Amino acid sequence: MDPRDRRQRGKRKFRLGDIGFHHYAFELGKRADVDELHEFLKKNRIEVIDPPADYPSYEAYYAVFFVDPDGMKFEGVYFEEKQRRRRKKSRAYAR
């Protein structure tokens, strides 16, 4: 690695569109959790890119998108289909 590259690493904010990591998504347990996260973000003046919404291209996918102070994009999501599969699997193991 070029020494100049080493000096620059970590010295600039994340830029959407750069090669590498795009965003970090974390799953929430219910739709209300997405709404609560959104309220928390607003209360703490954290930049919300997309407020809570349904995403029809994914079945029962409800999410909020926001950025951290370095510009890294995050997603808080509730994915109903995934939750249904988990409940079904849990019931099968309980038998």
N, C-alpha and C positions, 0 to 999 in steps of 0.2 A: 504494500500500500504506500502510495506517495505520502511523504510526511505532511505536505500541505493539506491533503485530504483528512489526515488524522486530526490536525489542528481544527479543521472546520466542523468535524462531526459533533453534533449536539449543540452547535452554536446558532442554529436557525430554527424557526418554527416549522412544524409539520406543514406541508403544502399538499392539499388535495390534488391528485393527479400525478404526484411523484411516483416513481417506481417503488413498489414495495407495499407495505401495509396500507389498506384503504380505510377501514374503520373497525371499531370493536363493538360487537353486539352482545348484550347480556339479556337473558330471558327472565321475565317476571312471571309471578304465579297467577295473576288475574288482570283483567282489563283495568280494574280500579287502581292497580299498582302503577300502571302506565300514567294514568291521570294524576295520581299522587306525585309521581316523579316529576311530571310537568309542572305542577304547582310548586314543588321544591325548587326546581330550576328557575322559575320566574321569581320566586321570593328571594333567591340568592343571586339574581341578575346574571345568570349563566345563559349564554346565547343559545337560543333554540332555533334550529334551522327549519325543522318541520314539526309543527305541533301534533299532538296525538291524532291519529287518523287510521282508518281501515285501508289496507292495501289490497285491492281486489285481485291483483295478479297472483296473490297467495291466498289460499282459502283461510278465512278467519285469522288474519294477521293484523295486529294492531300495534302501532309503534310511535315513539317520539324520537327525534334526532336532535342532537345538540353537540356543541364543541367545547373542548376544554380551553384554558388560557393559551395553550400552545397551538390551538387550531386543530387538534386531533378530533376527528368525528366519532361520536358514540351513538349507540342506538339502544334504547330500552324497549323490549318487545314482549308482547304476549301472543303466543301462537297456539290457538285453540286445538288444532289437529294434533299437535305434539302432546298437549296435555291429555287429550282423549286417549291417545295410545298409551301414555304412562298409566292412566287410571285403569285401562283395560288389562295391561300387563300386571299391575299390582293386584287386581282382583283375581287373575289367573293364578298368581303365586300364593294367594291367601287360601285357595281351595285345597 
